[in-house]
Amino acid sequence: MTATATDPAFVLYAPGFDEVIGDAPRLSLLAEVDAHEGPVYVADERALYFTTMPRPGVDRSPSVQIKRLPLEDPNDISVIVAEANGANGMTADLDGDLIVCEQGSRWAPARISRLDRMSGERQTVVESWRGLPLNSPNDVVVSSDGAIWFTDPSYGHLQGFRPEPEVGDHVYRHDPATGQTTVVADSFDKPNGIALSADEQVLYVTDSGANQEPGSYHVGRPHHIKAFHVTPGGRLTGERLFAVISPGVPDGLKSTATAASTRPRSPAFRCSARMGSCWARFTCRAS
């Protein structure tokens, strides 16, 4: 285990991680913001979009905004959506619009929405499965065929701002071309982060079931990452345990050509090779 010479925030467990971060990684503080989830970098704007820390709202519902941070002037942060229905994870679709996981409230439905970055207007993409309302969508990824893959744990109910669930804690695939939404995985306690491999042949999903009530940690419940083979028809096969996260529980997830990284609910990130071994860890801190 070694810290990099350029930045001690990066701790390497295997030399292969150099292929991901390069020879001179550096962690820099761009701005102090109230960011929480859903970071989406838009290259043609050189801007980062994100959802804010939830604040207490009506009936215990989280009040969340969607903001934009331009890299040319990181302090010139603007509000794109002032009240985003408990927005959590986000990604960009093939047209550059933002696909947003809205957790909903007791009076507003949970949904997957599409956000026009220029106008701030939102449209519903999915808000139910077979006529039953979604729980509280958490994270989302869009594949090259335009399909929208998302997780839907029942954290909104556990945290007191969503009604009793009518569907299980599932992983879904929505096909915009047909309008069909399909359950692709139903073996999770609390499906959370989701990511596709670079070749889109593997889908990674974190299970944060060890965290039930806010601040809880049930060691006997899941705190791991699952991996699935994605068939050409958009179904999942070959479910396998990819990595166990301990201490803590896995949250958001991103992948590169050679590795997958997850953010446990702490200021640290862990990066794993394709076989699930831990390659590196880096800790966020101001510099």
N, C-alpha and C positions, 0 to 999 in steps of 0.2 A: 504494500500500500504506500503510495507516494503522492505528495502534493506537487503540482506543476511548478516549474521555476518561475513562470511568468505571473501566476495568480494562485496563491495558496487556497483559494476557495474551491478549486478543482482537485479532487482526490481520486487518483487512478488506481484501479485494482488490476487492470490488464492493459498491456500496451496497445491492443487493437483499438482502443477508444480514441487514439490519436487520429484515426481516419475520420472520426465524426467531428472533433473540435479543432483539428489542425495543430500546427506546431506551437502556436502562441495564443492560446485562448485568453480572453480577458472579460471580466464581468464588470460592467459599468452601470452607474446609476444615472438614468436619463432624467427622471422627474419623480417627485414624491406625489403619488396619486392614490385614490381610493379604489384601485383595481382589485377585482376579486376573481373573475372567471372569463372565459371566452375570448382570449387574445387572438385577433386575426390581423395579420400584416398584409396590407394592400400595396403591392410593389409599385404600381403606376402612380400612386399618391405619395409614396414613401410615408405611410401613416399606419398607426396601430389603432385598431378598434378594440374595445373591451367593455365588459359589464362591471358595474361598481359593487362595492360591499353592500349587502342588503341592510337597510335601516328599518326600524319598526314602522309599519304602516297601519292601515285600517284593519281591524279584526286579526291582528297578528300577522298580516300579510307582509312579505318583504317588499320594501320600496327600493327599486333598482333603476339605475339609469344606464344608457349605452353612450359611451363617450369616444371621442377621436383624439388621438395624440399624434401631431405631425413631427417627424424626426428633425425637420429643419429648425423647428422651434418647439421643443418638448414642453415648454411651459404654456403654449397657446392651446390649451385643451378645450374642446368644445363639446357641448351636450347634443347628441343626435336624437335621442329619445329620452324625454324627461321622466316618463313613468312607463317602464317596460314590462309590466306584468310579471315581475319576479324573474327576469331574464337571467339565464345561467350560461351554459356553453353556447358557442357560436362557431360558424365556419363560413367560408365563401362558396357559392355555387358556381356553375360553369359560366354564368353571365356576370359574375362579380358582385351579385347581391349577397347580403348577409343572411344566412339561415340561422334562426335564433331559437333556442330552447326556452320557452316561456313556462315557468312553473305554475302560473295561475294563482288563484286565491279561492276563497269560499264563494265569491260572487262572479269571478271571471274564469272562464275555462282555461285549463292548461293546453298548450298547443305548440306546434312547430310553425314558425312564421317566416315569411320572406321580407327582408327590410331593404328598401331602396336607399342606398347610401346618400344619394343626392337630395332626395325630397324628404327622407325620414318616414315615408309612408310604409305601412306594414300590411301584409295580406296573409290570411291563414293558409297553411299548406296541409297540416294534419291536426285535428283536435279530438279524434276518436278512432277506435278500432271496432268494427262491427257494431257501430252505434253506441258503444260504451266509451265514456270519457277517459282520456289519458290521466295518469297520476300526476307527475311533475317532471317532465322531460329534463334531462341533466346535461347530456353531451351529444355531439352530432358530428358526422363526417360525410362528405359528398364524394362519390366515386366518379371516375371519368365518364361513365355512361349517364351521369346525372342523378343516379339513385341516391336517396338520402337515408343514411343509417343513423339510428339514434337510440339512446338508452332512456328508460322511463321508470326509475325507482319511485317508491312511495314515500320519499322523504318529506314531501309537502304535508302529508297527513301526520307523519310522526312529529313534525315541527309545529303542528297545530293550525296551518293555514289552508289546508285542502280537506275536502270531505273524505269519508271512508272510501277506500279504493274499490272500484268495480272490476278492475282487471289486475292481473299479476304484474310483478316487477320484471318486465320483459325487455328484450332488444328487438327493434323493428327495422324493416326496410320499406321505404316508400318509393314507389316508381312514379315520378311526375308524368310520364308519358301515358300511363294507364289510369292513374289516380288510385292504384291499389296499394294498401298498406298491409304488410305481412309480418307476423311474429316469426323471427328467425332464430331466436334462442329464448328458452324459458327455464333455464336451469340456475338462474342467479338469485341470490338473496337480495342484493342491492346493486344492480348494474350501474356503473358510473362512467368513467372515462372510456372513450372509444377511438380507435385509430386503425387505418388500413396500412399494410406494408406498401413499400414503394411500387411493387409490381401488382398490388391489389389482389394477391392470391391468399393473403392471410389477414384476418380481422382480429384485432386485439381488444379485449374488453376487461376493464378492472371491476372487481367485486369488493365493495367497501362495506359488506354486511356486518363486519365487526363493530361498525359505528351505527348504532340505532338511534337512541336519544342523543340530542346535542351533547358532545363532550364524552360520550360513553365509549368503552372499548370492551367488547365481548370476545375474548381470545378464542373461544370455540367456534366462532362464526367466521365467514370468509374475510380474508385480507390478502387477496391474491389477484393475479392477472391470468385470464384464460385466452387461448389462441384457437382459431378455427380456420379450416380451409374454406375458401370462397369458391363455389362452383361457377361455371360460366352462366348458369341460370340465376345466379344471385341467391343461392341457398348456402347454408353452412353445414359442413361435415367435419369429422375428425377433431372433435372438441378435446383439448388437452390443457393441462396446467402448465402455464408458461413460467410464472415466477411467483414466489411468496414474498410479500413485503412485511418485514418485521425489523424494528418496531414500527407501529403506526399502521395506517390503512392507505391503499392507493387511491388517488383521486383522478385528476386529469391525465391524459395520455397523448403523446405524440410519437411519431416514428420517423426514422431516416432510412437511407438505403441499407444501413448495416446494423441499426439498433433501434430499440424502443425505449422511451423514457417516460417515467411517471412522476407526478408530484404527490408524495405523501402529504397528509395534512400537517405540514411543518414547513419551515423555510428551505428544506432540502429537496433536491431532485436526485433520482436514482436512474441510471441507464443500464440496460441489459442487452446482451447479445441475443442472437436469434434463438439460442437454446435456453435462454432464461438466466444465465449466469450474470452476476453483477459486474459490470465493467468499470463503473465510475460513480462518483457522487459529487454534486456541487451544491454549495450553500449560498443562498442569496443574502448579501449584506452590502451596505452602502460603501462606495469607494470613489 
